[in-house]
Amino acid sequence: MSNNPPVKISDARPRLRQLLALISMFGTPVVGAIAALHIARKGSRITRFLLLLVILYAQVDKTHEQGGRKLGWIRKLFSWKLCADYFPMALYKTAELKPNRPHVFGYHPHGVIGLGVVIAIGSDALGVKDLFPGVTIRPGTLEINFQIPFIREILLNCGFVSVNESALDAVLSNNESVLVAVGGAAEALDSVPGTNKLTLYSRHGFVRLALRHGAALVPMFGFGESDLFEQVDNREGTWIRWFQENFKEWATFSPLIPYGRYGILPYRRPVTVVVGAPIDLPKVENPTEDEVRKWHRVYMSSLRSLFDAHKEELLPHRTSDLEFADQVVAKL
C-alpha cells in the first residue's frame, strides 16, 4: 500500500481546470486548421465560398500594420487566469511608467513560444492595465501569423500587431507602446532550461525605432521562460541546427522541435515577468550609428542589472547567468 497521502478532490480540481484551459489555448489553432480542412474537403458550396472569403480577407486586411484594433473581449476571458495559474505566472514592475507616451518594451528571453508575452501582456490575466494605467502595450509578432484565418482575429483582439517596422511606427505614432521579443527566431533556438542565452548584442533596430519616436526603452525579463520546454539536441555543429538556421533564413521563423509535459505542453514551472525602469531617450528623426550604439549599451547594462537584481530569488536553479549568443561580452 502506498504511503503517499490521497489527493483531495478540492486540490485536484483547480489543477485540472488549469490544464484544460492551457490545452484549449494550444488546441485552438489545431482545431481551427482541422475545421478549415474539413470545410475545404467536404463542405457545401456555400461554406466553401465563405471559407474562401475569410482566407481572402486575411490576405488583404492590413489592420495589423496600421496600429491594430481596439483591445477586445478575448483578453478578458477567465481561461487566461487559469493558464497563468498553471505555471504559475506573475507580472511585476520595478518603476512607474509615464502614461500617454510611447514606450518600446524589449522582452527577453524569447523562449520557445514567448508565453510570458502572450499571457502577461496579451491578456488581462495578470492585471497589466492596472499595473500600467494609461499605457497601452501592443506586442509584435511575425507577419505570417496574421495570414492565418481565425488566429489573426484572436491576435488582433488581444492587441497584437505585426513586428515589421511600418507597423511599429504606426503604433508609436498613436502614443501607444510596442513590445518586441528582440531575440526572435534566432534566440528561440537557444532556449534550454536553466540557461539565459540572448541574441541581443547585434540587435539595434528596436533602439533606432525608439529614438525616432522619442520613446522610452523598457527592458523586461521573463524569469523562467526558458524552463518551459526542452528541445531536441540542436547544439552548434549538429545537422539539426544547420537545418534550423538555414530554414530560418528562408522562412523568418525557426522549425523548433520542443517537448514538455505530456510531450506537447509546457512544464509546470514558475515564470515571473519583471518590467524594468524606463530609459528616457531623446527624439532623433535620423539617429546616427554612434547614437544607436550608445543607447543600446545603456539598454544592455540596464537589462543586466535587472537580471542580476532578481536572479537569486527567481532563478535559484539556473545553470548559467546572462550571456549573449551573438557576442561574447565580458563586461558591458
C-alpha positions as CSV (number, residue, x, y, z in Angstrom):
1,M,0.0,0.0,0.0
2,S,1.3,3.4,-0.9
3,N,2.5,5.7,1.8
4,N,1.5,8.8,-0.3
5,P,-1.5,10.7,1.1
6,P,-4.6,10.6,-1.1
7,V,-5.1,13.7,-3.3
8,K,-8.1,15.7,-2.2
9,I,-10.7,16.5,-4.8
10,S,-10.6,20.1,-3.8
11,D,-6.9,20.2,-4.5
12,A,-7.1,18.3,-7.8
13,R,-9.9,20.3,-9.5
14,P,-8.1,23.7,-9.8
15,R,-5.1,21.9,-11.4
16,L,-7.4,20.1,-13.8
17,R,-9.1,23.3,-14.8
18,Q,-5.7,25.0,-15.3
19,L,-4.6,22.1,-17.5
20,L,-7.8,22.1,-19.6
21,A,-7.5,25.9,-20.1
22,L,-3.9,25.5,-21.3
23,I,-4.9,22.7,-23.6
24,S,-7.7,24.8,-25.1
25,M,-5.2,27.6,-25.7
26,F,-2.7,25.3,-27.5
27,G,-5.5,23.4,-29.2
28,T,-7.4,26.3,-30.7
29,P,-5.1,26.7,-33.8
30,V,-5.2,22.9,-34.4
31,V,-9.0,22.8,-34.2
32,G,-9.3,25.8,-36.5
33,A,-6.9,24.2,-39.0
34,I,-8.8,20.9,-38.9
35,A,-12.2,22.7,-39.3
36,A,-10.9,24.6,-42.3
37,L,-9.6,21.5,-44.0
38,H,-12.9,19.7,-43.3
39,I,-14.8,22.5,-44.9
40,A,-12.5,22.7,-47.9
41,R,-12.9,18.9,-48.5
42,K,-16.4,18.1,-47.5
43,G,-18.2,21.4,-47.0
44,S,-21.1,22.7,-49.1
45,R,-20.6,25.2,-51.9
46,I,-21.8,28.0,-49.5
47,T,-19.4,27.0,-46.7
48,R,-16.5,26.7,-49.1
49,F,-17.3,30.1,-50.5
50,L,-17.4,31.6,-47.0
51,L,-14.1,29.9,-46.2
52,L,-12.6,31.4,-49.3
53,L,-13.8,34.9,-48.3
54,V,-12.3,34.5,-44.9
55,I,-9.0,33.5,-46.4
56,L,-9.0,36.3,-48.9
57,Y,-9.9,38.8,-46.1
58,A,-6.9,37.6,-44.1
59,Q,-4.7,38.4,-47.1
60,V,-6.0,41.9,-47.9
61,D,-6.8,43.3,-44.5
62,K,-3.9,45.4,-43.1
63,T,-5.2,46.3,-39.7
64,H,-2.1,44.6,-38.1
65,E,0.1,47.1,-40.0
66,Q,-1.9,50.2,-39.2
67,G,-1.9,50.3,-35.4
68,G,-4.0,47.3,-34.6
69,R,-7.5,47.1,-33.2
70,K,-9.1,48.3,-30.0
71,L,-8.3,45.8,-27.2
72,G,-11.2,43.3,-27.1
73,W,-13.1,40.9,-25.1
74,I,-10.9,37.9,-25.7
75,R,-8.3,39.4,-23.4
76,K,-10.8,39.3,-20.5
77,L,-11.6,35.6,-20.7
78,F,-11.3,33.8,-17.3
79,S,-9.4,31.0,-19.1
80,W,-6.3,33.3,-19.3
81,K,-6.2,33.4,-15.5
82,L,-6.3,29.6,-15.3
83,C,-3.5,29.5,-17.8
84,A,-1.4,31.9,-15.7
85,D,-2.1,29.8,-12.6
86,Y,-0.9,26.6,-14.3
87,F,2.7,27.6,-14.1
88,P,2.2,29.9,-12.1
89,M,3.0,33.1,-13.8
90,A,3.3,36.6,-12.3
91,L,3.9,40.1,-13.6
92,Y,5.8,42.8,-11.6
93,K,7.1,46.3,-12.2
94,T,10.2,48.0,-10.7
95,A,9.2,51.5,-11.6
96,E,6.3,53.6,-12.8
97,L,5.8,54.4,-16.5
98,K,4.5,57.8,-17.8
99,P,1.0,57.5,-19.2
100,N,0.0,58.6,-22.7
101,R,3.5,58.5,-24.1
102,P,5.2,55.8,-26.3
103,H,7.4,53.1,-25.0
104,V,9.4,50.3,-26.7
105,F,9.5,47.3,-24.4
106,G,12.1,44.7,-25.1
107,Y,11.2,41.2,-23.9
108,H,13.9,38.6,-23.0
109,P,14.3,35.7,-23.4
110,H,12.1,34.7,-26.4
111,G,11.8,31.1,-25.2
112,V,10.2,28.5,-27.4
113,I,6.9,30.4,-27.7
114,G,7.2,33.5,-25.6
115,L,4.3,32.6,-23.2
116,G,5.3,35.4,-20.9
117,V,4.3,37.9,-23.6
118,V,1.1,36.0,-24.6
119,I,-0.3,35.7,-21.1
120,A,1.2,38.6,-19.1
121,I,0.8,41.3,-21.9
122,G,-1.6,39.8,-24.4
123,S,-4.3,39.2,-21.9
124,D,-5.7,40.9,-18.7
125,A,-5.0,37.8,-16.6
126,L,-2.2,39.4,-14.6
127,G,-3.5,43.0,-14.4
128,V,-1.2,44.7,-16.9
129,K,-3.7,47.6,-17.5
130,D,-4.0,48.2,-13.7
131,L,-0.2,47.9,-13.3
132,F,0.5,50.5,-16.0
133,P,-2.5,52.8,-16.2
134,G,-2.6,55.0,-19.3
135,V,-0.1,52.7,-21.2
136,T,-1.4,50.5,-24.0
137,I,1.2,47.8,-24.8
138,R,0.9,46.1,-28.2
139,P,3.0,43.0,-28.6
140,G,4.6,42.5,-32.0
141,T,4.5,39.1,-33.8
142,L,5.5,37.7,-37.1
143,E,3.6,38.9,-40.2
144,I,2.8,35.3,-41.2
145,N,0.6,34.9,-38.1
146,F,-1.8,37.4,-39.5
147,Q,-2.2,35.4,-42.7
148,I,-3.9,32.5,-40.8
149,P,-7.7,32.9,-40.7
150,F,-9.3,32.9,-37.2
151,I,-5.9,33.0,-35.4
152,R,-5.4,36.5,-36.8
153,E,-8.7,37.6,-35.3
154,I,-7.6,36.4,-31.9
155,L,-4.3,38.2,-32.1
156,L,-5.9,41.4,-33.2
157,N,-8.5,41.2,-30.5
158,C,-5.7,40.8,-27.9
159,G,-3.8,43.8,-29.2
160,F,-1.1,42.2,-31.3
161,V,0.4,43.9,-34.3
162,S,2.9,42.9,-36.9
163,V,6.5,43.3,-35.8
164,N,7.6,44.9,-39.1
165,E,8.9,48.4,-38.9
166,S,6.0,50.3,-40.5
167,A,3.5,48.6,-38.2
168,L,5.5,49.5,-35.1
169,D,5.9,53.1,-36.4
170,A,2.1,53.3,-36.7
171,V,1.6,52.2,-33.1
172,L,4.2,54.6,-31.7
173,S,2.8,57.5,-33.7
174,N,-0.5,57.0,-31.9
175,N,1.3,57.5,-28.5
176,E,0.8,53.8,-27.8
177,S,3.6,51.3,-26.9
178,V,5.1,48.3,-28.6
179,L,6.7,45.2,-27.2
180,V,9.3,43.3,-29.2
181,A,10.8,39.9,-28.3
182,V,14.2,41.2,-29.5
183,G,16.0,37.9,-29.9
184,G,13.3,36.5,-32.2
185,A,13.7,33.2,-34.0
186,A,17.5,33.1,-33.5
187,E,17.1,33.3,-29.7
188,A,14.4,30.6,-29.7
189,L,16.9,28.1,-31.0
190,D,19.0,28.6,-27.8
191,S,16.1,28.2,-25.4
192,V,17.3,25.5,-23.0
193,P,16.1,25.0,-19.4
194,G,18.4,26.6,-16.8
195,T,20.2,28.8,-19.3
196,N,19.7,32.5,-20.2
197,K,21.3,32.9,-23.6
198,L,20.1,36.0,-25.5
199,T,20.5,37.3,-29.1
200,L,20.8,41.0,-28.3
201,Y,24.3,42.3,-28.9
202,S,23.8,42.7,-32.6
203,R,20.1,43.7,-32.5
204,H,19.9,47.5,-32.8
205,G,16.7,48.1,-34.7
206,F,14.4,48.5,-31.6
207,V,16.7,51.2,-30.2
208,R,16.7,53.1,-33.5
209,L,12.9,52.8,-33.5
210,A,12.7,54.3,-30.0
211,L,15.0,57.2,-30.9
212,R,13.0,58.1,-34.0
213,H,9.8,58.4,-31.9
214,G,11.4,59.7,-28.6
215,A,10.0,56.6,-26.9
216,A,11.3,55.3,-23.6
217,L,13.1,52.0,-23.8
218,V,11.9,49.5,-21.2
219,P,13.7,46.2,-20.5
220,M,11.6,43.2,-19.5
221,F,12.8,39.8,-18.4
222,G,10.7,36.6,-18.2
223,F,12.4,34.7,-15.4
224,G,11.7,31.0,-16.1
225,E,10.6,31.5,-19.8
226,S,13.5,29.2,-20.9
227,D,12.5,26.5,-18.5
228,L,9.1,25.7,-20.0
229,F,10.2,23.4,-22.8
230,E,13.1,21.1,-23.6
231,Q,14.4,20.9,-27.2
232,V,15.8,18.1,-29.3
233,D,19.6,18.4,-29.2
234,N,20.3,21.3,-31.6
235,R,23.7,22.5,-30.4
236,E,26.0,24.2,-32.7
237,G,27.6,21.8,-35.2
238,T,24.6,19.3,-35.3
239,W,22.8,18.7,-38.6
240,I,19.5,19.7,-36.9
241,R,20.9,23.1,-36.0
242,W,22.2,23.5,-39.6
243,F,18.8,22.8,-41.0
244,Q,17.0,25.1,-38.5
245,E,19.3,28.0,-39.2
246,N,19.0,27.7,-42.9
247,F,15.2,27.3,-42.7
248,K,15.0,30.4,-40.5
249,E,16.8,32.4,-43.1
250,W,14.3,31.4,-45.7
251,A,11.0,31.4,-43.7
252,T,11.8,34.0,-40.9
253,F,10.8,31.5,-38.2
254,S,12.6,28.6,-36.6
255,P,11.4,25.0,-37.1
256,L,11.8,24.1,-33.4
257,I,11.4,20.5,-32.1
258,P,10.4,21.2,-28.5
259,Y,8.8,18.9,-26.0
260,G,7.5,19.3,-22.5
261,R,4.8,17.9,-20.2
262,Y,2.8,15.1,-21.9
263,G,5.1,15.7,-24.9
264,I,3.5,18.9,-26.2
265,L,2.5,21.1,-23.2
266,P,4.8,23.4,-21.3
267,Y,6.1,22.2,-17.9
268,R,4.5,23.5,-14.7
269,R,7.4,25.8,-13.8
270,P,7.1,29.3,-12.4
271,V,7.5,32.3,-14.7
272,T,7.9,35.8,-13.4
273,V,7.8,38.7,-15.9
274,V,9.7,41.6,-14.4
275,V,9.4,45.1,-16.0
276,G,12.4,47.3,-15.5
277,A,12.8,51.0,-15.2
278,P,12.2,53.1,-18.4
279,I,15.2,54.7,-20.1
280,D,14.2,58.1,-21.5
281,L,15.5,58.7,-24.9
282,P,15.7,62.0,-26.9
283,K,13.7,62.2,-30.1
284,V,16.1,61.9,-33.1
285,E,14.5,61.6,-36.5
286,N,17.6,60.3,-38.2
287,P,19.8,58.8,-35.4
288,T,23.5,58.0,-36.3
289,E,25.0,54.6,-35.7
290,D,27.0,56.1,-32.8
291,E,23.8,57.4,-31.1
292,V,22.1,54.0,-31.6
293,R,25.1,52.1,-30.2
294,K,25.3,54.5,-27.2
295,W,21.7,53.9,-26.1
296,H,22.0,50.2,-27.0
297,R,24.8,49.9,-24.4
298,V,22.7,51.7,-21.9
299,Y,19.9,49.3,-22.5
300,M,22.1,46.2,-22.2
301,S,23.5,47.5,-19.0
302,S,20.0,48.1,-17.6
303,L,18.9,44.7,-18.6
304,R,21.9,43.0,-16.9
305,S,21.2,45.0,-13.8
306,L,17.6,43.9,-13.9
307,F,18.6,40.2,-14.3
308,D,21.3,40.4,-11.5
309,A,18.9,42.0,-9.1
310,H,16.3,39.2,-9.3
311,K,18.2,36.1,-10.4
312,E,18.9,34.6,-7.0
313,E,15.3,34.8,-6.0
314,L,13.6,33.9,-9.2
315,L,16.1,31.6,-10.9
316,P,17.7,29.7,-8.0
317,H,18.3,26.5,-10.1
318,R,19.8,28.2,-13.1
319,T,22.8,26.6,-14.7
320,S,24.1,29.8,-16.3
321,D,23.8,33.6,-15.9
322,L,23.0,36.1,-18.6
323,E,25.0,35.5,-21.8
324,F,24.8,36.7,-25.4
325,A,24.9,34.1,-28.2
326,D,25.8,36.7,-30.8
327,Q,28.8,38.2,-29.0
328,V,30.9,37.2,-26.0
329,V,30.8,40.2,-23.7
330,A,32.9,40.1,-20.6
331,K,31.8,43.5,-19.3
332,L,29.3,45.9,-20.7
